[in-house]
Amino acid sequence: MTLLDIEENEVAEISALPEDAAATKRMHALGLFLGRKIRFIRAAPFFGPVLVQDEATGARIMIARAMAGEIEVRHDGSTKI
């Protein structure tokens, strides 16, 4: 399951980052690491970027939709506002 597969306001744990070293480095620069819990806030219309929130720090991060589709997450469906 990827970040794009969860619904708004649901929390998921990052289980895998993109295989590309440059993309992984970019994710780390944004504060996204394996095991980090993030909340999917919303996706911009017309295939725009997605907004996520780091549950540990409260930081909100915009990620390109294509890159968000490469972030694998674990989600149990029980953490929704």
N, C-alpha and C positions, 0 to 999 in steps of 0.2 A: 504494500500500500504506500502511496506517495503522499506528500503534503497536500496535493490537490484533491485527494480523495476524501479528506475529512470535511465536515461541515463547519460553518461559521460558529465561533465561540467554543469549539471543542479543543481539548488539550491532547497532544500526542508527544511521544518521546522520539527523538531522532535516533534511528537505528543504523542508518548508512548515509554517507555523503557521496556526492558525485565522484566517479572514478578518476576524472581529470584532475591532475595535481593543482593546476591553476584555479579551477573552480573550488576545490577543497580549501585551498589557501584563502580564497575570497570569503568562503563561508566562515572560516576561523577568524578572519579580520572583522566580520560582522558579529562575532560572538556566538556562532552556532557550532556546537561540538556534539559528538556522539554522546548519547545519554541525556542531553539537555531537553527539558520539557518546554514546548512552545504552544501557544494558543493561536489558532487560525482566526484572525479578526475579520478580514474581508478580502475579496478579490475585486480589482478594478474592472469596469466593464470593457468589452471589446478586446479581450485577451491581454489586458494590461497587467501590471505587477500585482503581487499579493502582499498583504500586510499581516505580519505575525508579531506576537508579543512573547518575549522571553519571560517565562513564569518566574524565574529566580530573581531577575533584576527589574522586571517591568519595562524594559527597553522595547520599543516598537521598531520593527525593521521591515523595509520594503524589499522584496525579492522579485527578480524577473520571473514571470510565469514559467518559462522554459527551465530555469534553474530549480524552481520549486518542484517541478515535475520529476526532478532527479533526486530529490531528498526523500529517502525512505523513512517511514515512521511506523511506530507501534502505537496502536490505539485500541483501548478496550471498550470505548463507547460510554463510559460512565462519568466522564468529567466534562459536563456541559453546564453552562450557567442557567 
